[in-house]
Amino acid sequence: MAHHTAVFRFTSTHAKKIYDALQPELPDQVNPRSTTRCELEGTDTLVLVIDAQDTASLRAALNMYLRLVNVADETISLVDKT
């Protein structure tokens, strides 16, 4: 069976806050055909790694986690402006 992996590195001054926001979501693997992990590299780089058994699972996980990263970043930016 094919195995697919996507790795994204986000450089942001909010990397730690985004990492903290994603942590509650990671233990609840929505799809048993994919796994996701999130790590910090230094103080400003968030690493998102998604492994999946097939491309459909990879796409679904990417859609969800990339959306979560985007929402967390936008929300933190809004809060920082106040």
C-alpha positions, 0 to 999 in steps of 0.5 A, a space after each residue: 500500500 502506498 504511503 504519503 507524507 506532507 511536511 509544512 514549516 511555518 515561520 511566524 512570531 506566533 509559532 508557539 501560540 499556534 502550536 499550543 492552539 493545535 495541541 488539543 486537536 492532535 490526540 483526536 485523530 479524526 481519520 484512522 488512515 492518517 496521523 498528524 504531529 506538530 513540532 516546534 523548531 526553535 522559537 519561530 518555526 512550526 512543523 506540521 507533519 501528516 502521514 496518510 495511507 492514501 491521497 484522499 486521507 492526506 487531502 482531508 487531513 491537510 484541509 483540516 490542519 491547514 485551516 486550523 493553522 490559518 484560523 489560529 494565526 488570524 485569531 492571534 493577530 487580531 488579539 495582538 492588535 487590541 
